[in-house]
Amino acid sequence: MQSELMTRRRVLRLTYERYLEADRAWALALSDMKRWFPTGARPYRAAIGDPGSRMRELYETRARALVRLEAARVKFATAKQRLAERQRPTPVQLYLITA
């Protein structure tokens, strides 16, 4: 079970790094957009571009990375809980027989 926990931890770290990378790309694209459009001419925040646009692709990549990160976190927590349950000593019951 330790190997499963280590695997889940590696997956969690990897998905977190991928999320950070996607978030960084999205933040850079937003800052570029803010420099490109003057304050009064900026599209509203919900306008992330047409399907297939770079902004929409970055946004969706970030959203998928976030979903994967949350799934990896839940799987890691489940593996950790299972390991703790297996390592918990089983209670011993003694029966006294009197004649």
N, CA, C and O of each residue as an XYZ file, in Angstrom:
396
protein
N       0.821     -1.206      0.000
C       0.000      0.000      0.000
C       0.855      1.255      0.000
O       0.435      2.295     -0.507
N       2.055      1.165      0.567
C       2.937      2.334      0.567
C       3.240      2.771     -0.856
O       3.278      3.968     -1.140
N       3.456      1.811     -1.761
C       3.771      2.170     -3.146
C       2.599      2.896     -3.801
O       2.802      3.817     -4.593
N       1.368      2.482     -3.471
C       0.201      3.181     -4.021
C       0.154      4.617     -3.514
O      -0.151      5.539     -4.271
N       0.454      4.803     -2.246
C       0.452      6.150     -1.680
C       1.532      7.006     -2.330
O       1.308      8.179     -2.630
N       2.701      6.417     -2.545
C       3.777      7.171     -3.195
C       3.400      7.519     -4.641
O       3.710      8.611     -5.119
N       2.743      6.606     -5.320
C       2.290      6.861     -6.686
C       1.267      7.989     -6.702
O       1.340      8.893     -7.535
N       0.319      7.931     -5.780
C      -0.710      8.989     -5.707
C      -0.075     10.343     -5.387
O      -0.506     11.373     -5.906
N       0.938     10.338     -4.540
C       1.628     11.585     -4.195
C       2.348     12.153     -5.424
O       2.316     13.361     -5.660
N       2.994     11.282     -6.203
C       3.676     11.739     -7.421
C       2.669     12.298     -8.424
O       2.913     13.332     -9.045
N       1.550     11.617     -8.577
C       0.511     12.092     -9.496
C      -0.031     13.435     -9.025
O      -0.259     14.335     -9.833
N      -0.237     13.571     -7.722
C      -0.730     14.835     -7.178
C       0.262     15.960     -7.464
O      -0.133     17.047     -7.885
N       1.544     15.699     -7.236
C       2.554     16.729     -7.498
C       2.601     17.088     -8.988
O       2.694     18.263     -9.344
N       2.536     16.080     -9.848
C       2.576     16.316    -11.284
C       1.368     17.122    -11.752
O       1.512     18.060    -12.535
N       0.180     16.760    -11.276
C      -1.016     17.500    -11.683
C      -0.986     18.919    -11.136
O      -1.489     19.837    -11.784
N      -0.405     19.116     -9.953
C      -0.279     20.468     -9.404
C       0.672     21.301    -10.261
O       0.392     22.466    -10.542
N       1.793     20.713    -10.676
C       2.730     21.434    -11.534
C       2.085     21.793    -12.865
O       2.286     22.892    -13.382
N       1.312     20.868    -13.415
C       0.624     21.149    -14.684
C      -0.420     22.240    -14.515
O      -0.594     23.080    -15.398
N      -1.119     22.229    -13.380
C      -2.092     23.295    -13.124
C      -1.381     24.642    -13.017
O      -1.836     25.632    -13.590
N      -0.262     24.682    -12.284
C       0.471     25.943    -12.152
C       0.932     26.453    -13.507
O       0.876     27.654    -13.775
N       1.383     25.554    -14.356
C       1.819     25.938    -15.693
C       0.653     26.504    -16.511
O       0.798     27.530    -17.175
N      -0.494     25.835    -16.459
C      -1.674     26.304    -17.190
C      -2.176     27.624    -16.626
O      -2.587     28.503    -17.383
N      -2.148     27.773    -15.305
C      -2.593     29.009    -14.674
C      -1.668     30.169    -15.034
O      -2.121     31.287    -15.280
N      -0.371     29.888    -15.060
C       0.602     30.918    -15.434
C       0.381     31.371    -16.872
O       0.421     32.568    -17.157
N       0.146     30.421    -17.783
C      -0.108     30.768    -19.185
C      -1.377     31.600    -19.321
O      -1.418     32.557    -20.095
N      -2.415     31.234    -18.565
C      -3.677     31.978    -18.596
C      -3.480     33.397    -18.055
O      -3.986     34.360    -18.631
N      -2.748     33.520    -16.950
C      -2.511     34.838    -16.354
C      -1.694     35.724    -17.299
O      -1.967     36.919    -17.419
N      -0.704     35.152    -17.962
C       0.085     35.930    -18.920
C      -0.766     36.386    -20.103
O      -0.635     37.517    -20.570
N      -1.630     35.508    -20.579
C      -2.518     35.869    -21.687
C      -3.476     36.975    -21.268
O      -3.762     37.875    -22.057
N      -3.976     36.919    -20.035
C      -4.865     37.988    -19.556
C      -4.128     39.315    -19.455
O      -4.661     40.358    -19.835
N      -2.909     39.275    -18.946
C      -2.153     40.529    -18.841
C      -1.821     41.081    -20.223
O      -1.838     42.297    -20.419
N      -1.519     40.203    -21.189
C      -1.292     40.658    -22.561
C      -2.549     41.287    -23.136
O      -2.482     42.312    -23.816
N      -3.708     40.669    -22.862
C      -4.969     41.211    -23.358
C      -5.233     42.589    -22.754
O      -5.712     43.490    -23.443
N      -4.921     42.751    -21.471
C      -5.151     44.039    -20.817
C      -4.250     45.124    -21.402
O      -4.643     46.288    -21.481
N      -3.059     44.742    -21.807
C      -2.175     45.731    -22.443
C      -2.624     46.034    -23.858
O      -2.446     47.155    -24.335
N      -3.197     45.066    -24.533
C      -3.595     45.226    -25.920
C      -4.829     46.121    -26.044
O      -4.900     46.968    -26.935
N      -5.799     45.930    -25.146
C      -7.029     46.718    -25.201
C      -6.956     47.859    -24.195
O      -6.559     47.643    -23.050
N      -7.331     49.066    -24.600
C      -7.418     50.163    -23.630
C      -8.496     49.860    -22.591
O      -9.374     49.027    -22.818
N      -8.419     50.541    -21.458
C      -9.333     50.264    -20.348
C     -10.798     50.353    -20.769
O     -11.584     49.480    -20.403
N     -11.181     51.358    -21.512
C     -12.577     51.525    -21.915
C     -13.027     50.563    -22.991
O     -14.228     50.334    -23.143
N     -12.104     49.993    -23.742
C     -12.477     49.129    -24.865
C     -12.294     47.650    -24.554
O     -12.388     46.818    -25.457
N     -12.037     47.307    -23.306
C     -11.821     45.897    -22.947
C     -13.112     45.105    -23.065
O     -14.184     45.575    -22.683
N     -12.992     43.904    -23.597
C     -14.183     43.050    -23.600
C     -14.520     42.639    -22.173
O     -13.643     42.562    -21.312
N     -15.783     42.379    -21.937
C     -16.168     41.974    -20.587
C     -15.481     40.665    -20.236
O     -15.070     39.912    -21.119
N     -15.361     40.402    -18.965
C     -14.555     39.285    -18.474
C     -15.008     37.928    -19.003
O     -14.179     37.038    -19.195
N     -16.286     37.754    -19.237
C     -16.784     36.468    -19.717
C     -16.400     36.208    -21.171
O     -16.477     35.071    -21.635
N     -15.990     37.244    -21.890
C     -15.606     37.068    -23.289
C     -14.194     36.503    -23.343
O     -13.213     37.233    -23.206
N     -14.109     35.213    -23.543
C     -12.780     34.596    -23.574
C     -12.421     34.171    -24.981
O     -11.451     33.439    -25.181
N     -13.178     34.614    -25.941
C     -12.849     34.323    -27.329
C     -13.777     33.303    -27.954
O     -14.533     32.602    -27.282
N     -13.685     33.256    -29.257
C     -14.471     32.302    -30.023
C     -13.930     30.893    -29.816
O     -12.778     30.716    -29.419
N     -14.759     29.898    -30.084
C     -14.238     28.525    -30.008
C     -13.034     28.381    -30.937
O     -13.082     28.774    -32.103
N     -11.972     27.819    -30.408
C     -10.746     27.671    -31.185
C      -9.757     28.802    -30.992
O      -8.632     28.720    -31.485
N     -10.143     29.860    -30.286
C      -9.217     30.971    -30.068
C      -8.177     30.598    -29.014
O      -8.384     29.673    -28.229
N      -7.079     31.311    -29.001
C      -6.006     31.025    -28.053
C      -6.474     31.251    -26.611
O      -6.158     30.459    -25.724
N      -7.222     32.326    -26.379
C      -7.697     32.623    -25.027
C      -8.614     31.514    -24.513
O      -8.483     31.077    -23.370
N      -9.528     31.066    -25.347
C     -10.447     30.003    -24.933
C      -9.666     28.713    -24.683
O      -9.945     27.996    -23.721
N      -8.698     28.417    -25.536
C      -7.892     27.207    -25.363
C      -7.126     27.250    -24.047
O      -7.076     26.253    -23.328
N      -6.529     28.398    -23.725
C      -5.800     28.526    -22.461
C      -6.741     28.399    -21.259
O      -6.402     27.764    -20.260
N      -7.913     29.004    -21.366
C      -8.887     28.936    -20.284
C      -9.337     27.494    -20.057
O      -9.399     27.031    -18.919
N      -9.652     26.784    -21.149
C     -10.128     25.410    -21.020
C      -9.020     24.473    -20.541
O      -9.287     23.533    -19.792
N      -7.789     24.720    -20.965
C      -6.662     23.924    -20.489
C      -6.502     24.105    -18.988
O      -6.276     23.136    -18.263
N      -6.617     25.333    -18.522
C      -6.521     25.616    -17.083
C      -7.661     24.946    -16.314
O      -7.444     24.378    -15.243
N      -8.868     25.014    -16.862
C     -10.022     24.400    -16.198
C      -9.861     22.883    -16.107
O     -10.157     22.291    -15.069
N      -9.394     22.253    -17.185
C      -9.171     20.795    -17.150
C      -8.076     20.437    -16.153
O      -8.182     19.443    -15.435
N      -7.027     21.247    -16.113
C      -5.937     20.985    -15.163
C      -6.441     21.097    -13.724
O      -6.023     20.329    -12.857
N      -7.326     22.039    -13.474
C      -7.890     22.198    -12.134
C      -8.750     20.994    -11.746
O      -8.694     20.534    -10.606
N      -9.538     20.489    -12.682
C     -10.369     19.310    -12.418
C      -9.480     18.099    -12.137
O      -9.750     17.327    -11.216
N      -8.419     17.934    -12.932
C      -7.501     16.815    -12.710
C      -6.797     16.935    -11.361
O      -6.584     15.936    -10.674
N      -6.439     18.156    -10.988
C      -5.792     18.374     -9.695
C      -6.718     17.980     -8.555
O      -6.291     17.322     -7.606
N      -7.960     18.369     -8.639
C      -8.924     18.022     -7.583
C      -9.143     16.514     -7.511
O      -9.239     15.951     -6.421
N      -9.221     15.862     -8.666
C      -9.386     14.405     -8.683
C      -8.168     13.718     -8.064
O      -8.311     12.760     -7.305
N      -6.979     14.208     -8.389
C      -5.755     13.623     -7.824
C      -5.697     13.840     -6.316
O      -5.234     12.969     -5.579
N      -6.166     14.997     -5.857
C      -6.177     15.276     -4.422
C      -7.124     14.326     -3.688
O      -6.793     13.819     -2.617
N      -8.286     14.091     -4.260
C      -9.256     13.180     -3.647
C      -8.700     11.751     -3.627
O      -8.833     11.047     -2.625
N      -8.083     11.327     -4.725
C      -7.521      9.975     -4.784
C      -6.373      9.814     -3.789
O      -6.227      8.753     -3.182
N      -5.564     10.852     -3.617
C      -4.474     10.793     -2.646
C      -5.037     10.684     -1.231
O      -4.558      9.881     -0.431
N      -6.046     11.485     -0.926
C      -6.653     11.441      0.408
C      -7.283     10.072      0.678
O      -7.198      9.555      1.792
N      -7.911      9.492     -0.337
C      -8.509      8.161     -0.181
C      -7.441      7.110      0.075
O      -7.604      6.258      0.949
N      -6.350      7.163     -0.681
C      -5.261      6.199     -0.490
C      -4.635      6.357      0.893
O      -4.276      5.371      1.538
N      -4.508      7.591      1.338
C      -3.942      7.856      2.664
C      -4.848      7.296      3.760
O      -4.372      6.715      4.735
N      -6.137      7.475      3.590
C      -7.102      6.956      4.572
C      -7.095      5.434      4.596
O      -7.141      4.828      5.666
N      -7.038      4.810      3.413
C      -6.984      3.344      3.359
C      -5.734      2.807      4.033
O      -5.789      1.802      4.742
N      -4.607      3.472      3.816
C      -3.368      3.045      4.447
C      -3.470      3.163      5.966
O      -3.028      2.273      6.691
N      -4.045      4.247      6.438
C      -4.206      4.439      7.882
C      -5.114      3.366      8.480
O      -4.864      2.878      9.581
N      -6.165      3.004      7.753
C      -7.073      1.966      8.246
C      -6.395      0.606      8.303
O      -6.637     -0.177      9.222
N      -5.548      0.327      7.321
C      -4.853     -0.966      7.319
C      -3.770     -1.039      8.373
O      -3.455     -2.121      8.870
N      -3.203      0.089      8.715
C      -2.136      0.089      9.709
C      -2.674      0.136     11.133
O      -1.931     -0.077     12.091
N      -3.956      0.413     11.267
C      -4.569      0.457     12.590
C      -4.580     -0.960     13.160
O      -5.017     -1.891     12.484
N      -4.109     -1.133     14.385
C      -4.101     -2.489     14.949
C      -5.526     -2.998     15.154
O      -6.435     -2.256     15.527
N      -5.678     -4.273     14.900
C      -6.997     -4.864     15.094
C      -7.209     -5.123     16.578
O      -6.298     -5.599     17.256
N      -8.365     -4.826     17.079
C      -8.618     -5.043     18.509
C      -8.645     -6.539     18.828
O      -9.182     -7.348     18.071
N      -8.068     -6.866     19.935
C      -8.031     -8.257     20.388
C      -9.053     -8.406     21.506
O      -9.073     -7.630     22.462
N      -9.889     -9.408     21.367
C     -10.888     -9.658     22.393
C     -10.531    -10.954     23.107
O     -10.284    -11.976     22.467
N     -10.505    -10.910     24.391
C     -10.226    -12.095     25.205
C     -11.519    -12.582     25.821
O     -12.309    -11.800     26.351
N     -11.718    -13.849     25.744
C     -12.903    -14.456     26.342
C     -12.444    -15.312     27.532
O     -11.548    -16.146     27.406
N     -13.055    -15.093     28.638
C     -12.762    -15.878     29.834
C     -13.812    -16.966     29.965
O     -15.015    -16.703     29.997
N     -13.331    -18.170     30.038
C     -14.250    -19.316     30.191
C     -14.125    -19.806     31.617
O     -13.042    -20.188     32.060
N     -15.203    -19.794     32.315
C     -15.199    -20.290     33.694
C     -16.050    -21.559     33.760
O     -17.109    -21.679     33.144
N     -15.541    -22.456     34.513
C     -16.253    -23.724     34.618
C     -17.008    -23.816     35.940
O     -17.669    -24.820     36.205
